[in-house]
């Protein structure tokens, strides 16, 4: 991130044609500034409510916010039925493309029918409003159908990314108290079927309360079967009525739980509710991407298992009647031009993806996108981590043809929707900067005491007023919610955990995490979680993990381990064993890039491991202050080990 310091000098004004017809103009900031609550109330009116609200915001008990108090709506109705009733049933909701090349197209009318059938199936299985349903699926249409079916009947969905292990799945099912699991035999990834059902079977040996497992047939792999518990999706869902009347729920009714890594090993269940969340994801999707539902083809190239997929593959786009592309597989399967082939095939006009992918494309070379017709693109988006100016410029030039604005969006699982982003028809773009808080959002850069900093300064990013799509709590743990997000600067100031710089123009540059959560390819992984996994291996006595800058993934996981006395093998075999162990334990995304076997770790006199110094070593830079260490010679010993005991492939 060396260039993300606000020194980038190039500016890219909004294209005149786009600016002239943009969904929002410069006045949007003034309107939001003049009356923030009226602004969000107007955004909420874009949805269909069955009962009006008495109060826009109840902030009488911070940090527990209630938005659109007394209002009622159904999230699935807003995403589906109302568009069909308005005569748009034949419009394509999703162009779905499987990795092997199989395709499905679902119109709004077809998707509505599928969701109604799935809702009826869940009701038949005894699922009621408020019950939790776990979804552990590949990127197939049934994943989206299952989410919307839950929303339709007021059940709370809890999607677990299909790359997570059985352990991770079990802990989330237990914490959420899920009664049904929706899964598939498998999905396709990197050219081969990747099984999912075995992880569910394994997870359910460690948790109680799940009555049924609904299994979608995708890869036709052999699966173990528990009679009475396991049911094929096609047996149960296909015979249901395609009619279902959506029930209205309170604006604060829980919509979903999404687990995110914390700074302790126990993941945090972030709770999002209905009215405020849908209001902000729908409005930000419409404004940030300048979405025109009658002409655009929109593609968020992410997985539904992460918040980006919830907000900008499912709820935001459907609420806005978008036509979206959904792709099951990876960018390099069956060839490195796969994404560009899909852009050309479906005439994608808006593409939203992560800097990790853009840097991978850069590595592969500009001749690959140059081989495809990408002229349909008009807006590009970036998500998941700060984008370095070099990647921004490459994206703008080689994928956007030098004509497409790049909106670099900052937000989090916890915020639910975009919080800081340029607007494509308004902002003079600055490569590498998220630039400006979204209208109606109050974001500031402060010092360690919480004092707001002026321009040209670096500090901590905070949000100083509630926003509609904010998390409402950590599932089952209000105290942890307060302690994690609202304790550092008081109960009315949300600390995002990110460092930020304001440049001389007052534009915001994100500098990444300031706590011990790593950002690997846009996935947040706790150092504590990886350390716990390493120490669980019989050969490891102690472990410290840091995130080090990585040109492709943003951050790579680097681990330092002290072996137990009985484990003398510190060679490559053990290092590979440990990497495989973490991958099995947490998931492949958490596999350390590098593991160094050391004799001692740098500790303060109170016993705290100085990860800051380990990060200096991992990034091969000069050591910071070592005066607080019990023994500063430890760092010299670690540095001497650096070239010998690392493994950085695979």
C-alpha positions as CSV (number, residue, x, y, z in Angstrom):
1,X,0.0,0.0,0.0
2,X,3.0,2.3,-0.3
3,X,1.3,4.5,-2.8
4,X,-2.0,4.8,-0.9
5,X,-0.8,7.9,1.0
6,X,-2.7,10.6,-0.7
7,X,0.1,11.7,-3.0
8,X,-1.4,10.3,-6.2
9,X,-1.8,13.4,-8.4
10,X,-3.9,12.2,-11.3
11,X,-7.6,13.1,-11.5
12,X,-10.4,11.6,-13.6
13,X,-13.5,13.7,-13.9
14,X,-16.9,12.1,-14.4
15,X,-17.6,11.3,-18.1
16,X,-19.9,14.1,-19.4
17,X,-22.5,11.7,-20.8
18,X,-22.7,9.7,-17.6
19,X,-22.8,12.9,-15.4
20,X,-25.7,14.3,-17.5
21,X,-28.0,11.3,-16.9
22,X,-26.6,10.1,-13.5
23,X,-29.1,8.9,-10.9
24,X,-27.8,11.4,-8.4
25,X,-26.1,14.7,-8.9
26,X,-23.9,17.0,-6.7
27,X,-26.9,18.3,-4.8
28,X,-27.4,14.9,-3.1
29,X,-24.7,15.8,-0.6
30,X,-26.3,19.1,0.3
31,X,-29.7,17.4,0.8
32,X,-28.3,14.8,3.1
33,X,-26.3,17.4,5.0
34,X,-29.4,19.6,5.5
35,X,-31.5,16.8,7.0
36,X,-29.9,13.4,7.3
37,X,-33.0,11.6,8.6
38,X,-35.2,13.1,5.9
39,X,-32.6,11.9,3.3
40,X,-32.8,8.3,4.6
41,X,-36.6,8.6,4.9
42,X,-36.7,9.5,1.2
43,X,-34.5,6.5,0.4
44,X,-36.8,4.2,2.3
45,X,-39.8,5.5,0.2
46,X,-38.2,3.7,-2.8
47,X,-39.3,0.5,-1.2
48,X,-42.9,-0.9,-0.7
49,X,-44.0,-0.8,2.9
50,X,-47.3,-2.3,4.2
51,X,-47.3,-0.2,7.3
52,X,-45.7,3.3,7.7
53,X,-43.2,4.1,10.4
54,X,-43.8,6.3,13.4
55,X,-40.2,7.4,13.8
56,X,-37.3,7.4,11.4
57,X,-34.6,6.7,14.0
58,X,-34.7,5.7,17.7
59,X,-31.2,6.4,19.1
60,X,-32.4,6.7,22.7
61,X,-30.3,3.7,23.9
62,X,-27.0,3.9,21.9
63,X,-25.4,1.9,20.5
64,X,-28.7,0.0,19.9
65,X,-30.3,1.7,17.0
66,X,-33.8,1.2,15.6
67,X,-34.7,2.5,12.1
68,X,-38.1,3.1,10.7
69,X,-39.7,2.2,14.0
70,X,-43.2,0.7,13.6
71,X,-42.8,0.3,9.8
72,X,-43.5,-3.1,8.3
73,X,-42.4,-4.7,5.0
74,X,-41.4,-8.0,3.4
75,X,-37.8,-8.0,2.0
76,X,-38.5,-10.8,-0.6
77,X,-41.7,-9.0,-1.8
78,X,-39.6,-5.9,-2.4
79,X,-37.0,-7.9,-4.3
80,X,-39.5,-9.9,-6.4
81,X,-43.3,-9.7,-6.4
82,X,-43.5,-5.9,-6.7
83,X,-41.5,-6.0,-9.9
84,X,-43.7,-8.8,-11.4
85,X,-46.9,-6.9,-10.3
86,X,-45.5,-3.8,-12.1
87,X,-45.2,-5.7,-15.4
88,X,-41.5,-6.6,-15.3
89,X,-41.9,-10.4,-14.8
90,X,-40.2,-11.2,-18.1
91,X,-37.1,-9.2,-17.2
92,X,-34.0,-11.3,-16.5
93,X,-33.1,-11.3,-12.8
94,X,-30.0,-13.5,-13.2
95,X,-27.9,-14.9,-16.0
96,X,-26.2,-17.7,-14.2
97,X,-23.1,-19.4,-15.6
98,X,-21.7,-22.6,-14.1
99,X,-18.0,-23.2,-14.2
100,X,-18.3,-26.1,-16.6
101,X,-20.2,-23.9,-19.0
102,X,-23.8,-24.8,-18.1
103,X,-26.1,-21.9,-17.9
104,X,-29.5,-20.9,-16.5
105,X,-31.5,-17.7,-17.0
106,X,-34.1,-16.8,-14.4
107,X,-36.6,-14.0,-15.0
108,X,-38.2,-12.1,-12.1
109,X,-41.4,-14.1,-12.6
110,X,-39.5,-17.4,-12.5
111,X,-37.4,-16.4,-9.6
112,X,-40.5,-15.4,-7.6
113,X,-42.1,-18.8,-8.3
114,X,-38.9,-20.7,-7.2
115,X,-38.7,-18.6,-4.0
116,X,-42.4,-19.2,-3.2
117,X,-41.9,-23.0,-3.7
118,X,-38.8,-23.0,-1.4
119,X,-40.7,-20.9,1.2
120,X,-43.5,-23.5,1.2
121,X,-40.9,-26.3,1.5
122,X,-39.3,-24.6,4.6
123,X,-42.8,-24.2,6.1
124,X,-43.5,-27.9,5.5
125,X,-40.2,-28.6,7.4
126,X,-41.5,-26.6,10.3
127,X,-39.4,-23.5,9.9
128,X,-41.1,-20.5,11.5
129,X,-40.4,-16.8,11.6
130,X,-37.3,-16.1,13.7
131,X,-35.9,-19.6,13.2
132,X,-32.3,-19.7,11.9
133,X,-31.5,-21.6,8.6
134,X,-27.8,-22.3,7.8
135,X,-26.9,-22.1,4.1
136,X,-23.6,-23.8,3.0
137,X,-23.7,-23.7,-0.8
138,X,-21.8,-23.2,-4.0
139,X,-22.6,-20.2,-6.3
140,X,-25.7,-21.6,-7.8
141,X,-29.2,-20.1,-8.2
142,X,-30.6,-22.2,-5.3
143,X,-28.3,-20.4,-2.9
144,X,-30.1,-17.1,-3.7
145,X,-33.5,-18.8,-3.7
146,X,-32.9,-20.2,-0.3
147,X,-31.9,-16.8,1.1
148,X,-35.0,-15.1,-0.3
149,X,-37.2,-18.0,0.8
150,X,-36.0,-17.4,4.4
151,X,-36.6,-13.6,4.1
152,X,-40.1,-14.3,2.7
153,X,-41.2,-16.3,5.8
154,X,-39.2,-14.3,8.3
155,X,-36.6,-17.0,9.0
156,X,-33.1,-15.7,9.6
157,X,-30.5,-17.0,7.2
158,X,-26.9,-17.7,8.1
159,X,-24.8,-18.2,5.0
160,X,-21.4,-19.9,5.5
161,X,-18.9,-19.6,2.7
162,X,-18.5,-22.9,1.0
163,X,-14.7,-22.8,1.5
164,X,-15.0,-23.1,5.2
165,X,-14.2,-26.3,7.1
166,X,-16.6,-28.6,9.0
167,X,-15.2,-27.1,12.3
168,X,-16.0,-23.6,11.2
169,X,-19.5,-24.6,10.0
170,X,-20.2,-26.5,13.2
171,X,-19.3,-23.5,15.5
172,X,-21.5,-21.2,13.4
173,X,-24.5,-23.6,13.4
174,X,-24.2,-24.0,17.2
175,X,-23.8,-20.2,17.9
176,X,-26.8,-19.3,15.6
177,X,-28.9,-22.3,16.8
178,X,-29.8,-23.3,13.2
179,X,-32.7,-25.8,12.8
180,X,-32.2,-26.6,9.1
181,X,-29.1,-26.7,6.8
182,X,-29.4,-26.1,3.1
183,X,-26.4,-27.5,1.2
184,X,-25.5,-29.2,-2.1
185,X,-23.6,-32.4,-2.9
186,X,-20.9,-30.0,-4.1
187,X,-20.0,-27.2,-6.5
188,X,-17.4,-26.8,-9.3
189,X,-14.1,-25.0,-8.5
190,X,-11.0,-24.9,-10.6
191,X,-12.3,-27.4,-13.1
192,X,-13.3,-30.1,-10.6
193,X,-16.2,-31.0,-8.4
194,X,-15.7,-29.8,-4.8
195,X,-17.7,-31.7,-2.2
196,X,-19.8,-29.9,0.4
197,X,-22.2,-32.5,1.9
198,X,-19.4,-34.4,3.7
199,X,-18.4,-31.2,5.7
200,X,-22.1,-30.8,6.7
201,X,-22.2,-34.5,7.9
202,X,-19.0,-33.9,9.8
203,X,-20.2,-30.6,11.3
204,X,-23.5,-32.2,12.5
205,X,-21.6,-34.7,14.6
206,X,-20.5,-31.8,16.7
207,X,-23.7,-29.8,17.1
208,X,-27.3,-30.4,18.0
209,X,-30.6,-28.9,17.0
210,X,-30.5,-29.4,13.2
211,X,-33.7,-31.3,12.2
212,X,-33.2,-31.5,8.4
213,X,-30.6,-31.1,5.7
214,X,-31.9,-30.0,2.4
215,X,-29.5,-31.1,-0.4
216,X,-29.3,-29.6,-3.9
217,X,-28.0,-32.0,-6.6
218,X,-25.3,-30.1,-8.4
219,X,-22.2,-32.3,-9.0
220,X,-23.8,-35.7,-8.7
221,X,-21.1,-36.9,-6.4
222,X,-21.9,-39.8,-4.1
223,X,-23.1,-38.6,-0.7
224,X,-23.7,-40.2,2.7
225,X,-27.4,-40.1,3.6
226,X,-29.1,-40.0,7.0
227,X,-32.6,-41.2,6.5
228,X,-35.3,-38.9,8.0
229,X,-32.8,-36.0,8.3
230,X,-31.5,-35.6,4.8
231,X,-33.8,-34.6,2.0
232,X,-33.2,-33.8,-1.7
233,X,-34.1,-30.3,-2.7
234,X,-35.8,-31.5,-5.9
235,X,-37.9,-34.0,-3.9
236,X,-39.2,-31.4,-1.4
237,X,-39.1,-28.1,-3.3
238,X,-40.2,-29.1,-6.8
239,X,-43.6,-30.4,-5.7
240,X,-44.6,-27.3,-3.8
241,X,-47.1,-24.7,-4.9
242,X,-45.5,-21.7,-6.7
243,X,-47.9,-19.4,-4.8
244,X,-47.1,-18.0,-1.4
245,X,-48.4,-14.8,0.2
246,X,-45.5,-12.8,1.7
247,X,-46.1,-11.8,5.3
248,X,-45.1,-8.4,6.5
249,X,-42.5,-8.1,9.3
250,X,-41.3,-5.3,11.5
251,X,-38.5,-3.1,10.1
252,X,-36.3,-4.4,12.9
253,X,-37.1,-8.1,12.3
254,X,-33.8,-10.0,11.9
255,X,-32.9,-10.7,8.3
256,X,-29.6,-12.5,8.5
257,X,-26.6,-13.4,10.7
258,X,-23.1,-13.2,9.0
259,X,-20.1,-14.5,10.9
260,X,-16.9,-12.5,10.7
261,X,-13.5,-13.1,12.3
262,X,-12.9,-11.2,15.5
263,X,-9.8,-10.6,17.6
264,X,-10.7,-13.7,19.7
265,X,-11.0,-17.1,18.3
266,X,-14.8,-17.1,18.5
267,X,-16.3,-15.6,15.4
268,X,-18.8,-12.8,15.7
269,X,-22.4,-13.3,14.4
270,X,-23.2,-9.9,12.9
271,X,-27.0,-9.3,13.0
272,X,-28.6,-7.3,10.2
273,X,-32.3,-6.5,10.2
274,X,-34.9,-5.8,7.5
275,X,-36.1,-2.2,6.8
276,X,-32.9,-0.1,7.4
277,X,-30.7,-2.7,5.7
278,X,-32.8,-3.0,2.6
279,X,-33.2,0.8,2.4
280,X,-29.4,1.4,2.4
281,X,-28.3,-1.5,0.2
282,X,-30.9,-0.6,-2.4
283,X,-30.1,3.1,-2.4
284,X,-26.3,2.7,-2.4
285,X,-26.5,0.1,-5.2
286,X,-28.6,2.5,-7.3
287,X,-26.5,5.6,-6.6
288,X,-22.9,4.2,-6.4
289,X,-23.2,2.2,-9.6
290,X,-25.7,4.6,-11.3
291,X,-27.8,1.5,-12.1
292,X,-30.4,1.8,-14.9
293,X,-32.7,-1.3,-14.5
294,X,-33.9,-1.1,-18.1
295,X,-30.5,-1.2,-19.8
296,X,-27.7,-2.2,-17.5
297,X,-26.3,-5.7,-17.0
298,X,-24.7,-5.8,-13.6
299,X,-22.0,-8.2,-12.2
300,X,-20.7,-8.4,-8.7
301,X,-17.9,-10.9,-9.1
302,X,-18.0,-12.2,-5.5
303,X,-19.3,-15.1,-3.5
304,X,-22.8,-15.0,-1.9
305,X,-21.0,-16.4,1.2
306,X,-19.6,-12.9,2.0
307,X,-21.4,-9.7,2.8
308,X,-20.6,-8.3,-0.7
309,X,-22.7,-11.1,-2.1
310,X,-25.6,-10.5,0.3
311,X,-25.8,-6.7,-0.3
312,X,-24.7,-6.4,-3.9
313,X,-25.6,-9.8,-5.6
314,X,-28.9,-10.4,-3.9
315,X,-30.7,-7.7,-1.9
316,X,-29.5,-4.4,-3.5
317,X,-29.7,-5.5,-7.1
318,X,-33.1,-7.3,-6.8
319,X,-34.6,-4.4,-4.9
320,X,-33.6,-2.2,-7.8
321,X,-34.8,-4.6,-10.5
322,X,-31.4,-5.2,-11.8
323,X,-30.4,-7.8,-14.4
324,X,-27.3,-9.5,-12.9
325,X,-24.7,-12.1,-13.9
326,X,-23.7,-14.8,-11.4
327,X,-20.7,-17.0,-12.0
328,X,-19.9,-20.2,-10.1
329,X,-16.2,-20.6,-10.6
330,X,-12.8,-19.0,-10.5
331,X,-11.3,-16.4,-12.9
332,X,-8.8,-18.8,-14.4
333,X,-11.1,-21.7,-15.2
334,X,-11.1,-23.0,-17.8
335,X,-8.8,-20.2,-19.0
336,X,-7.5,-16.8,-17.9
337,X,-9.9,-14.9,-20.1
338,X,-13.0,-16.5,-18.5
339,X,-14.3,-13.3,-16.9
340,X,-13.8,-11.2,-20.0
341,X,-15.6,-13.8,-22.0
342,X,-18.6,-13.5,-19.7
343,X,-18.5,-9.6,-19.9
344,X,-18.5,-9.9,-23.7
345,X,-21.2,-12.7,-23.8
346,X,-23.7,-10.9,-21.5
347,X,-22.8,-7.3,-22.4
348,X,-22.0,-6.5,-18.8
349,X,-22.1,-2.8,-18.2
350,X,-21.2,-2.6,-14.5
351,X,-18.5,-4.8,-12.9
352,X,-17.7,-4.9,-9.2
353,X,-14.8,-6.9,-7.9
354,X,-11.8,-7.0,-5.5
355,X,-8.3,-5.5,-5.9
356,X,-6.9,-9.0,-5.4
357,X,-8.5,-10.1,-8.6
358,X,-7.3,-7.0,-10.5
359,X,-3.7,-7.5,-9.3
360,X,-4.0,-11.1,-10.5
361,X,-5.1,-9.9,-13.9
362,X,-2.2,-7.4,-14.0
363,X,0.2,-10.3,-13.3
364,X,-1.3,-12.3,-16.2
365,X,-0.9,-9.4,-18.6
366,X,-2.9,-6.8,-20.5
367,X,-3.1,-8.9,-23.7
368,X,-5.8,-11.2,-22.1
369,X,-8.5,-8.5,-21.6
370,X,-7.4,-7.0,-24.9
371,X,-8.6,-10.1,-26.7
372,X,-12.2,-9.5,-25.7
373,X,-14.9,-6.9,-26.5
374,X,-15.4,-5.0,-23.2
375,X,-17.0,-1.9,-24.7
376,X,-20.3,-2.6,-23.0
377,X,-18.7,-1.6,-19.6
378,X,-19.5,1.8,-18.3
379,X,-18.9,1.7,-14.5
380,X,-16.3,-0.3,-12.6
381,X,-16.3,-0.9,-8.8
382,X,-13.7,-2.1,-6.3
383,X,-14.4,-3.7,-2.9
384,X,-12.8,-5.7,-0.1
385,X,-9.7,-3.7,0.7
386,X,-8.1,-0.4,-0.4
387,X,-7.0,-0.5,-4.0
388,X,-3.5,0.7,-4.7
389,X,-3.2,3.4,-7.4
390,X,-1.3,1.2,-9.8
391,X,-4.1,-1.4,-9.8
392,X,-6.8,1.3,-10.1
393,X,-5.1,2.7,-13.2
394,X,-4.6,-0.7,-14.8
395,X,-8.3,-1.5,-14.1
396,X,-9.4,1.8,-15.5
397,X,-7.3,1.5,-18.7
398,X,-7.2,-2.3,-19.5
399,X,-10.7,-3.3,-18.4
400,X,-12.6,0.0,-18.6
401,X,-10.9,1.2,-21.8
402,X,-10.0,4.5,-20.1
403,X,-13.6,5.6,-20.2
404,X,-15.3,3.9,-17.1
405,X,-15.3,5.6,-13.7
406,X,-13.9,3.4,-10.9
407,X,-15.8,3.6,-7.7
408,X,-13.6,2.4,-4.8
409,X,-16.0,1.5,-2.0
410,X,-15.2,1.2,1.7
411,X,-17.6,-0.6,3.9
412,X,-17.7,-3.7,6.2
413,X,-19.7,-6.8,7.1
414,X,-20.8,-4.7,10.1
415,X,-21.8,-1.6,8.1
416,X,-24.0,-3.7,5.7
417,X,-23.6,-1.2,2.8
418,X,-21.3,1.3,1.2
419,X,-20.1,4.0,3.6
420,X,-17.3,5.8,1.8
421,X,-17.2,5.9,-2.0
422,X,-17.0,8.3,-4.9
423,X,-20.2,8.7,-7.0
424,X,-19.6,8.0,-10.7
425,X,-21.5,10.9,-12.1
426,X,-20.3,13.5,-9.5
427,X,-16.8,12.9,-8.2
428,X,-13.4,13.8,-9.8
429,X,-11.8,10.4,-9.2
430,X,-8.5,10.0,-7.4
431,X,-6.8,6.6,-8.0
432,X,-6.4,4.7,-4.7
433,X,-8.8,6.8,-2.6
434,X,-12.3,6.0,-1.4
435,X,-12.6,9.8,-1.2
436,X,-15.9,10.9,0.3
437,X,-18.5,9.6,2.8
438,X,-21.7,8.5,1.1
439,X,-24.5,11.1,1.5
440,X,-26.1,10.7,4.9
441,X,-23.0,9.0,6.4
442,X,-20.9,10.7,9.1
443,X,-17.3,9.4,8.9
444,X,-14.3,11.1,10.5
445,X,-10.6,10.6,10.9
446,X,-9.6,11.0,14.6
447,X,-6.5,10.7,16.8
448,X,-6.1,8.2,19.6
449,X,-8.2,10.3,21.9
450,X,-11.1,10.7,19.5
451,X,-10.3,14.3,18.4
452,X,-11.2,15.0,14.8
453,X,-8.1,15.5,12.6
454,X,-7.8,18.1,9.9
455,X,-6.8,17.6,6.3
456,X,-3.3,16.1,5.5
457,X,-3.3,13.9,8.6
458,X,-3.4,10.2,9.5
459,X,-5.4,8.6,12.3
460,X,-8.3,6.2,12.9
461,X,-11.6,6.0,11.0
462,X,-14.8,6.4,13.0
463,X,-18.5,6.7,12.2
464,X,-20.1,9.4,14.4
465,X,-23.8,8.9,13.6
466,X,-26.0,5.8,13.1
467,X,-26.8,4.6,9.6
468,X,-29.8,2.5,8.4
469,X,-27.9,-0.7,7.4
470,X,-25.7,-0.8,10.5
471,X,-25.3,-4.1,12.5
472,X,-27.8,-4.2,15.4
473,X,-25.7,-6.4,17.7
474,X,-23.5,-9.5,17.8
475,X,-25.9,-12.5,17.9
476,X,-26.6,-13.5,21.5
477,X,-24.0,-11.1,22.9
478,X,-24.9,-7.5,23.4
479,X,-22.0,-6.9,25.7
480,X,-19.5,-8.1,23.2
481,X,-21.2,-5.8,20.6
482,X,-20.7,-2.8,22.8
483,X,-17.2,-3.7,23.8
484,X,-16.0,-4.5,20.3
485,X,-17.3,-1.5,18.4
486,X,-18.5,1.2,20.7
487,X,-16.1,1.2,23.7
488,X,-13.0,3.0,22.5
489,X,-14.6,6.4,21.9
490,X,-18.0,6.0,23.7
491,X,-21.3,4.5,22.9
492,X,-22.2,7.0,20.1
493,X,-19.0,6.6,18.1
494,X,-18.4,3.4,16.0
495,X,-14.7,2.5,15.7
496,X,-14.2,0.7,12.4
497,X,-10.8,-0.8,13.3
498,X,-9.2,0.8,10.2
499,X,-6.5,3.4,9.9
500,X,-7.2,6.3,7.5
501,X,-5.5,9.3,6.1
502,X,-7.2,12.5,4.9
503,X,-5.2,14.2,2.1
504,X,-4.8,17.9,1.5
505,X,-8.2,18.0,-0.2
506,X,-10.0,16.2,2.7
507,X,-10.3,13.0,0.7
508,X,-10.1,9.7,2.6
509,X,-7.5,7.1,2.0
510,X,-7.9,3.7,3.8
511,X,-4.8,2.3,5.3
512,X,-6.0,-1.2,6.4
513,X,-6.7,-2.8,9.8
514,X,-5.2,-1.5,12.9
515,X,-6.1,-4.5,15.0
516,X,-5.2,-8.2,14.6
517,X,-7.6,-9.0,11.8
518,X,-5.9,-9.8,8.5
519,X,-7.4,-9.0,5.1
520,X,-6.5,-11.9,2.7
521,X,-8.1,-11.6,-0.7
522,X,-10.8,-9.5,0.8
523,X,-11.6,-12.1,3.5
524,X,-11.2,-11.1,7.1
525,X,-9.3,-13.7,9.1
526,X,-8.4,-13.3,12.8
527,X,-4.7,-13.8,13.8
528,X,-6.0,-15.5,16.9
529,X,-8.0,-18.0,14.9
530,X,-4.9,-19.1,12.9
531,X,-2.7,-19.0,16.0
532,X,-5.2,-21.3,17.9
533,X,-5.2,-23.7,14.9
534,X,-1.4,-23.9,14.8
535,X,-1.1,-24.4,18.6
536,X,-3.6,-27.2,18.3
537,X,-1.0,-29.2,16.3
538,X,1.0,-31.6,18.5
539,X,4.3,-30.2,17.3
540,X,3.7,-26.5,18.2
541,X,4.2,-25.0,21.6
542,X,3.4,-21.4,20.7
543,X,2.5,-19.4,17.6
544,X,2.3,-15.7,16.5
545,X,0.6,-14.8,13.3
546,X,0.8,-11.5,11.3
547,X,-0.6,-10.2,8.0
548,X,2.2,-9.0,5.7
549,X,1.7,-7.0,2.5
550,X,1.2,-9.2,-0.5
551,X,1.2,-7.9,-4.1
552,X,-1.6,-10.3,-5.1
553,X,-3.8,-11.0,-2.0
554,X,-3.4,-7.6,-0.2
555,X,-2.1,-9.4,2.9
556,X,-0.5,-12.8,3.2
557,X,-0.5,-14.8,6.5
558,X,3.0,-15.2,8.0
559,X,3.3,-17.4,11.1
560,X,6.1,-17.7,13.6
561,X,6.1,-21.0,15.6
562,X,8.0,-22.4,18.6
563,X,8.1,-26.2,18.5
564,X,7.5,-28.4,21.5
565,X,10.6,-30.1,22.9
566,X,9.6,-33.5,21.4
567,X,9.2,-32.1,17.9
568,X,12.7,-31.6,16.6
569,X,11.9,-31.8,12.9
570,X,11.9,-28.1,11.8
571,X,12.3,-28.8,8.1
572,X,10.1,-28.3,5.1
573,X,8.0,-31.5,5.8
574,X,6.8,-30.1,9.1
575,X,6.2,-26.6,7.6
576,X,4.0,-28.2,4.9
577,X,2.2,-30.3,7.5
578,X,1.4,-27.2,9.6
579,X,0.1,-25.3,6.5
580,X,-2.1,-28.2,5.6
581,X,-3.3,-28.5,9.2
582,X,-4.5,-24.9,9.2
583,X,-6.1,-25.2,5.8
584,X,-8.1,-28.3,7.0
585,X,-9.0,-26.6,10.3
586,X,-10.2,-23.2,9.1
587,X,-10.2,-23.4,5.3
588,X,-7.8,-22.9,2.4
589,X,-8.0,-19.1,2.6
590,X,-6.3,-19.2,6.1
591,X,-3.3,-21.3,4.9
592,X,-0.2,-19.4,6.0
593,X,1.9,-18.1,3.1
594,X,5.0,-18.6,5.2
595,X,5.9,-20.4,8.4
596,X,9.1,-19.7,10.3
597,X,10.3,-22.0,13.1
598,X,11.9,-19.8,15.8
599,X,13.4,-20.4,19.3
600,X,11.6,-17.5,20.9
601,X,9.0,-14.8,20.2
602,X,9.5,-11.1,20.9
603,X,7.5,-10.3,24.1
604,X,7.0,-7.3,26.3
605,X,7.7,-7.6,30.0
606,X,4.0,-8.2,30.6
607,X,4.2,-11.2,28.2
608,X,2.4,-9.6,25.2
609,X,3.8,-10.7,21.8
610,X,5.0,-7.7,19.8
611,X,3.3,-8.5,16.5
612,X,4.4,-5.1,15.2
613,X,8.0,-6.3,15.1
614,X,7.1,-9.6,13.6
615,X,5.3,-7.7,10.8
616,X,8.5,-5.7,10.3
617,X,10.4,-9.0,9.8
618,X,7.7,-10.5,7.6
619,X,7.8,-7.4,5.3
620,X,11.6,-7.3,5.5
621,X,11.9,-3.7,6.7
622,X,13.9,-2.0,9.5
623,X,12.7,-2.9,13.0
624,X,10.7,-0.4,14.9
625,X,11.2,0.4,18.6
626,X,12.5,-2.7,20.6
627,X,12.9,-1.0,23.9
628,X,9.9,-2.6,25.5
629,X,11.1,-6.1,24.8
630,X,12.3,-8.4,27.6
631,X,15.2,-9.5,25.4
632,X,15.9,-7.5,22.2
633,X,18.4,-10.1,20.9
634,X,15.4,-12.3,20.1
635,X,14.7,-10.2,17.0
636,X,18.2,-10.8,15.7
637,X,17.8,-14.6,16.0
638,X,14.5,-14.4,14.2
639,X,16.0,-12.3,11.3
640,X,18.8,-14.8,11.0
641,X,16.2,-17.6,10.4
642,X,14.3,-15.6,7.8
643,X,15.7,-17.1,4.5
644,X,16.0,-20.7,5.8
645,X,12.8,-21.8,7.3
646,X,10.1,-20.3,5.1
647,X,7.7,-21.8,2.6
648,X,5.9,-19.5,0.3
649,X,4.3,-21.6,-2.4
650,X,1.2,-23.7,-2.6
